[in-house]
Amino acid sequence: MASSNFIDYVKIFCRSGKGGDGSVHFRREKFVPKGGPDGGDGGRGGHIIVRADESIWTLLHLRYTKHMHADNGQNGAGHGSSGAQGEDMIIKVPMGTVVKDAETGKVLFEVTEHGEERILMTGGKGGLGNANFKSATNQAPQYAQPGQECKEGWVILELKVLADVGLVGFPNAGKSTLLSVISEATPKIADYPFTTMTPNLGVVAYRGEKSFVVADIPGIIEGASEGKGLGVRFLRHIERNAVLLFMVPSDADHIGKEYEILLNEVKQYNPELLDKNRVLAITKSDLVDEELEEMLMETLPKDVPHVFISSATQKGITTLKDVLWQAIGR
């Protein structure tokens, strides 16, 4: 997933279709000079519909499409002919997309399953033709109902990556390297901060035909919940993950404290994320011997399972997969 093609935030203007007007018409035939009203109804305006599509991974296709308009309904006609319904505008988005009101920031809805559809803006109802208003006291109504107006406004589409496991760690914690080792994903890997600028997904094969999805997300820094670094652009992507895998390198000054900083950033962003299952991986553990490993264990948090791993030597990788599978709960 190339960073230049991964777009997870767009703001677009949407307008549904106006309803068609009802018709004022009277039946006029050679031998029926005074036929009654037969004006047809107007057609409904088109809806703006958001549809989740599993074949789409980014909002890139909407980046330069700032206006989405549905068709208006057609006006009614004589002889009881109803106007055609306006064509709906379908906006295809990746699974995990959240739709917000751009003015208030209120979440309107979210789509998480393939094929799931939600109406963002309803089209205006078509107006009733004058045939609907005939009564015993008004045999020839000279009026019809106009179609309802459209709805319009700016909305924000935000993508939150759907994955079973989200990798949480400071830049250079070894997240991209781990993903490349346990899956077929090929994320960019280099020894400098923020190598990963956009989420990368990898499918991890597990004991036969089982599998789960891991998301390598841009590295967090202290203050990310306040918008520092990649800020909430990183944090919103872990909301969809069933399990959070915290990753701290073995050569960190204090593994336990580094974990607590990461955990605090997650908590500050959304306290509900602490309800997710968590696992701690101590990376680059090929740099420590068994004696040092036992010493480091004394500094680790007691309320989260931990695994010493090394992507370079494959140490602990199988154990990590077992722990993650159990945490996912399948």
QUISUL-V66471 format. One record per backbone hydrogen bond with DSSP energy under -0.5 kcal/mol. CO is the residue of the C=O (numbers start at 0). NH is the residue of the N-H. If there is no record, write none. Layout:
co=CO nh=NH
co=CO nh=NH
This chain:
co=1 nh=4
co=1 nh=5
co=2 nh=5
co=4 nh=6
co=5 nh=7
co=6 nh=58
co=7 nh=158
co=9 nh=156
co=11 nh=13
co=11 nh=154
co=12 nh=67
co=13 nh=152
co=14 nh=69
co=16 nh=123
co=17 nh=72
co=19 nh=126
co=20 nh=75
co=22 nh=24
co=22 nh=129
co=24 nh=37
co=24 nh=38
co=26 nh=34
co=28 nh=31
co=31 nh=28
co=31 nh=34
co=35 nh=26
co=37 nh=79
co=38 nh=130
co=39 nh=22
co=40 nh=82
co=42 nh=19
co=43 nh=85
co=45 nh=16
co=46 nh=48
co=46 nh=88
co=47 nh=119
co=47 nh=120
co=48 nh=50
co=48 nh=90
co=49 nh=117
co=50 nh=92
co=51 nh=114
co=52 nh=55
co=58 nh=61
co=59 nh=62
co=61 nh=64
co=63 nh=65
co=65 nh=12
co=67 nh=14
co=70 nh=45
co=73 nh=42
co=76 nh=39
co=77 nh=80
co=79 nh=81
co=80 nh=76
co=83 nh=73
co=86 nh=70
co=87 nh=89
co=88 nh=48
co=88 nh=90
co=89 nh=91
co=90 nh=50
co=92 nh=52
co=93 nh=96
co=95 nh=159
co=96 nh=110
co=97 nh=157
co=98 nh=107
co=98 nh=108
co=99 nh=101
co=99 nh=155
co=100 nh=104
co=105 nh=100
co=105 nh=107
co=108 nh=98
co=110 nh=95
co=110 nh=96
co=112 nh=115
co=115 nh=51
co=117 nh=49
co=117 nh=119
co=120 nh=47
co=123 nh=44
co=124 nh=147
co=126 nh=41
co=127 nh=144
co=128 nh=131
co=129 nh=132
co=130 nh=133
co=137 nh=134
co=138 nh=36
co=144 nh=21
co=147 nh=18
co=150 nh=15
co=152 nh=13
co=153 nh=101
co=154 nh=11
co=155 nh=99
co=155 nh=157
co=156 nh=9
co=157 nh=97
co=157 nh=159
co=158 nh=160
co=160 nh=162
co=162 nh=241
co=163 nh=242
co=164 nh=214
co=165 nh=167
co=165 nh=244
co=166 nh=216
co=167 nh=246
co=168 nh=219
co=169 nh=172
co=173 nh=177
co=174 nh=178
co=175 nh=179
co=176 nh=180
co=177 nh=181
co=178 nh=182
co=189 nh=191
co=191 nh=194
co=194 nh=196
co=199 nh=215
co=201 nh=203
co=201 nh=213
co=202 nh=183
co=202 nh=204
co=203 nh=211
co=205 nh=209
co=206 nh=208
co=209 nh=205
co=211 nh=203
co=212 nh=163
co=212 nh=164
co=213 nh=201
co=213 nh=215
co=214 nh=166
co=214 nh=216
co=215 nh=199
co=219 nh=170
co=220 nh=223
co=222 nh=225
co=222 nh=227
co=223 nh=226
co=227 nh=230
co=229 nh=232
co=229 nh=233
co=230 nh=233
co=230 nh=234
co=231 nh=235
co=233 nh=236
co=234 nh=237
co=235 nh=238
co=237 nh=240
co=241 nh=276
co=242 nh=165
co=242 nh=244
co=243 nh=245
co=243 nh=278
co=244 nh=167
co=245 nh=280
co=246 nh=169
co=247 nh=282
co=248 nh=251
co=253 nh=257
co=254 nh=258
co=255 nh=259
co=256 nh=260
co=257 nh=261
co=258 nh=262
co=259 nh=263
co=260 nh=264
co=261 nh=265
co=262 nh=266
co=263 nh=267
co=264 nh=268
co=265 nh=269
co=269 nh=272
co=270 nh=273
co=271 nh=274
co=272 nh=275
co=276 nh=243
co=277 nh=304
co=278 nh=245
co=278 nh=280
co=279 nh=281
co=279 nh=306
co=280 nh=247
co=280 nh=282
co=281 nh=308
co=282 nh=249
co=283 nh=286
co=284 nh=287
co=288 nh=292
co=289 nh=293
co=290 nh=294
co=291 nh=295
co=292 nh=296
co=293 nh=297
co=294 nh=297
co=295 nh=298
co=296 nh=299
co=300 nh=303
co=304 nh=279
co=306 nh=281
co=306 nh=308
co=308 nh=284
co=309 nh=313
co=309 nh=314
co=313 nh=316
co=314 nh=309
co=315 nh=319
co=316 nh=320
co=317 nh=321
co=318 nh=322
co=319 nh=323
co=320 nh=324
co=321 nh=325
co=322 nh=326
co=323 nh=327
co=324 nh=328
co=324 nh=329
